[in-house]
């Protein structure tokens, strides 16, 4: 295990962890020790599949990851900002409460599972069931911004929050491919850049044109996405967006009724 301090002064120093051949438990123990000791800028290099990085951290620390972290990156976290210079695997942001996750690559399945707050930015595409069971309470409203396409069951059982899929990899005139979008959705909003056919939507979902408030929301998050990844926000926004919303508050409320 290698840990070095980059910069001579402790205040504002970047602490580096070399995760080469480091087991998941060892890496996370070291990370927690550093955060508990007051370090607020940590760079982890040579990450290769270690899971649970950043789990349950509750301080506003900046963590940069070089490599590919394993499942459940940033799960249950409350305050940190995690930047991944690579791809992320499944369960990124699982039940996160606040903070930011920024992935300079693609992410796997169940992104933002049951997220309760915070923001997640994925530069490229994502897998299946992203945004499943997202929820909100009061001012706690999670937001997922996905630069590429998403796969089936996007926003499944959404109970709150905002899900934005930009589909930047889609060719001109090509629509989104995901099916069963918003199945079981009963709160929250999904914004899709581009087109989607009605058969691709869950029966609980309606589609509408954007309001002025919707446009302001998109402008805010698309500009933030572009700041992270160096894209042209104006060009992204100069396209058709569709707003998807739940038709029913309790779509399965009578399922077990006599």
N, C-alpha and C positions, 0 to 999 in steps of 0.2 A: 504494500500500500504506500502510495506517495502523496504527500500533501505539501504544497509549497505556497508561500505568500508572495504574490507579485506586487511590487511596490514596497518601499521601505517603511512607510508610516502605516500603522494599524488602521487609523481612521480612513475609511473609503478604500481600503486595500482589497484586491481581488485574490481570493484564496483558491488555489487550483487543486483538484483531486484527480489523480490518474487512476481510472477505473479498470485498467488492463487486468483481466483475469480476476477481478474482484467479485466476490459473491454478493448477491442482492442484499442480504442482511448486513454484511460488513459495510457496504457502501452507504446504506441508509442510516446505519448507526453513526458513521463518521459525519454524514451530512447533518444529522440532528445535533451532534456534539458541537459542530461549528456554529450552527444557528443559535443554540443555547448559550454559546460563549460570546455572542454579540456580532459575529461576522454577518455582513449583509450583502456581500457580493461574492458569489461562489461559482467557479467554472469547473465543470466535470468533463474530462476528456476521455476518449477511447471507451465510450459507453457502448455496450453490445448486448442488449436484451435484458439488462437488470430491471427488475420490476419495482413498482410502488415508489419510484423516486418522487420526493416531495409530498408524500402522503401525510395528511394531518398536520402539516406545518401551518402555524398560525401567526407568522410575523411577516412584515413587508420586506422580504429579502428578494434579491435578484439572483436567479440561478440560470446559468447558461450550460446547455448540454451539447456536447459535440459527439455525434454518433446516433445510434438508434436505441432509445429507451424501450423497455418492455411494457407489458400491460399495466393499466391503472396508474399511469403517470399523473401526478397531481390530484389523486383521489382524496376527497374530504378536506382539501386544503382551504385555508381561510386567510388570504392576503398576499402570498408570494406572487412574483412574476417569473414564469419559467419559459425560457426561449430555447427551442430545439433546433440546432443546425443539422438537420437530417429528417428522417421520418419518425412517426410515432406508431405504436401498435394499438391493440384493442383497449377500450375502456379509458381512454384519455379523458381526464376531467370527471371521472366517476364521482358523483355526489359532491362535487366541489361547492363551496359556499361563497367564496369571493376570491379575487385575484385574476391573473391573466395567464393564459397559455398560448404561446405563439410558435407554430411549427413551420419551419422552412422546408416543407416537403409534403408528403401525404400522410393520412392517418387511417387506421383500420376500422373495425366495426364498433358499434355502440359508443361512439364519441359523445361525450356529455351526458352519459347515462344518469338520469335523476338529478342533474345539476340544479342547484338551488340559487345560484348567483354567479357572478364573475363573467368573463368573456374568454372565448377560445377562437383563435384565428388559425386556420389551416390554409397554407398557400395553394395546395393542389387538391386532389380529390379525396374522398373518404369511402368507407365501406358501407355495410348494411346497418340498418336500425339506428342511425345517428340521430341524436336528440330524443331518444326514447325516454319517456317519463320525465322530461324536463318539467320543472314546476316553478312557481313564484309565490312570494308572500310579501305584501306591502311593497316596499321599495326594492326588495330582493328579486331581480329579474335577470336570469342568465341569458347570454347571447352567444350564438355560434355563427361564425362567418366562414364559409367554405368556398375556396376559390375555384375548384374544379367541379366535377360532377359528384353526385351522391348515388348510392345504390338503393335497392328496394327497402320499403318500410321506413323511409325517412319521416321523422317526427311522429313515430308510432306512440299512441297513448299520451301525447303531449298534454301537460296540464298547466302550461305557462311558459313564458319566455319568448325569445325571438330567434328564429332560425333563418339564415340567409345563405342561399346557394347561388353562386355567381356563374357557374358553368363556363368558365373562361376557356376550357379546352374544347368546347363544342364548336363545330364548324358552322359557318353562316347558314342559317335556315334549318339547322339540326336541333331537334327538341331534346328535352331531358328524357332519359331512358328509365329512370326509377319508376317502379310500380308500387301500389298500395301506400301512396304518400298520405300521411296523416291518419292512418287507420286507428280508430279509437280516440282520436284527438278530441279534447273537450275544453281546451283553453290555449292561449298563446297564438302566435302568428308565424307563418312561413312565407318568406319572400323568395321567389324563383326568378332569376334573370333568364329570359328566353321563353320558350313555349312548352306546354305540356297538354296532353289530351285528357279529356274527362275520365276515360276509363282507367287512367293511371292513378286516380285519386281514390282514397277511401270514401265510403259512402257517407261518412260523417263530416266531409269537408266541402266547403263552398269556395268559389273563386270570385274575386272582385278587382276592379281597377284601384290604383293607389289614390289615397287621399293626400292632402298637403302634409298632414302629420306623418304619413307613411314615407313620403319623399324625404322629409327631414331626417327620419330615422335611418333611411338608407344612405343618405349623404354622410351622416355622421360615421357610420360603420364602414362604408366603402372607403372614405378618406383615411380612416384609421388602418384599414387593411392595406391600402396603398403606401402609407407611411412605413409599415412594417416590411413590405415586400418590394417596394420600388416600382409599382405599377402606376398607370395613368388613371386616376379616379374619374376624371371627366369622361374619358372614353368608356369606362365601365358603366357609368351612370347613363350614358347616351344610348340606351338600349331599352327594350321592352321588359318590364317587370310585372309579375303576377303576384297578387296577394292571396294567400290561402288562409281560411279561418274556419273554426269549428261551427257546425250548424246546430249542435246540441250541447247543452251543459252536462248532461249525463247520458251519453249514447247507449250505455248498457244498464241504465237504471232499472229497467223492467225485466232484465234477463232471468232473474231468479224469483220474480214475483209470481204468486199463485194465479 
